[in-house]
Each structure stands twice: as structure tokens, then as C-alpha cells.
Amino acid sequence: MDAKKQIKVLCFGQKFEDSESKSQVRKNFSYKLHKSTDLTQQEEAPEVFIRKAFDSKNGIEKFNFQVKGYYYITHKRVLFKVHFRHTLNIKVQWKSKAFSPKKSEILT
């Protein structure tokens, strides 16, 4: 948190491991405050970004989900515009090279 720059960032991370895979999950929440004089307060829908990558050679899957937007709040009769960015990152490394199901005999 940086009170002078009016920024707040929260980060959480977790690691999991089982017999089939290793997983890492990261969650980030950031907020930046700006004084606003816009009294119309037309809010737009947040932007959503989704990225997925798969490395079949190393058995690694990556997933990134991000939401960016803003909303308005008032504090002591002052209008503020809060810009936010929420991010979820997931990385899974499969231990076995045969991580996808086998094809049926009909398809081969």
C-alpha cells in the first residue's frame, strides 16, 4: 500500500503438488484512486482478457485471467474514480508425459 500515490495492491500465492502434477496459483488485486470531477459517472463494462498456453513438450499449461475497469466512490463528499485490475494466473506442470487421454481405436 502506498498512501501518497493512493495505490493498494494485494497478492496471494499458493502451490499444490499431487501424484499427477505441480500447480501454482497467483491472485493479484490492485486499486488506484483518482479524484474525479466528472459528475455524469458513466461507467463502462470492465475489460476481460483470457490467455491460455500449452507446452506439450514440457507438459506445462498456463492460464491467465484479467479484469480491468473502474468504479466511482465518494468519501467525505469528494468523488473518486477507482481503477482496478484483478488477475488470476495458474500454471500446471504435469509429471507424466501421457497427460492427455488416449485416442479411441475408432479414430486411429
Rosetta blueprint (number, residue, H / E / L):
1 M L
2 D E
3 A L
4 K L
5 K L
6 Q L
7 I E
8 K E
9 V E
10 L E
11 C E
12 F E
13 G E
14 Q E
15 K E
16 F E
17 E E
18 D L
19 S L
20 E L
21 S E
22 K E
23 S E
24 Q E
25 V E
26 R E
27 K E
28 N E
29 F E
30 S E
31 Y E
32 K E
33 L E
34 H E
35 K E
36 S L
37 T L
38 D L
39 L L
40 T L
41 Q L
42 Q L
43 E L
44 E L
45 A L
46 P L
47 E E
48 V E
49 F E
50 I E
51 R E
52 K E
53 A E
54 F E
55 D E
56 S L
57 K L
58 N L
59 G L
60 I E
61 E E
62 K E
63 F E
64 N E
65 F E
66 Q E
67 V E
68 K E
69 G E
70 Y E
71 Y E
72 Y E
73 I E
74 T E
75 H E
76 K L
77 R L
78 V E
79 L E
80 F E
81 K E
82 V E
83 H E
84 F E
85 R E
86 H E
87 T E
88 L E
89 N E
90 I E
91 K E
92 V E
93 Q E
94 W E
95 K L
96 S L
97 K L
98 A L
99 F L
100 S L
101 P L
102 K L
103 K L
104 S L
105 E L
106 I L
107 L L
108 T L
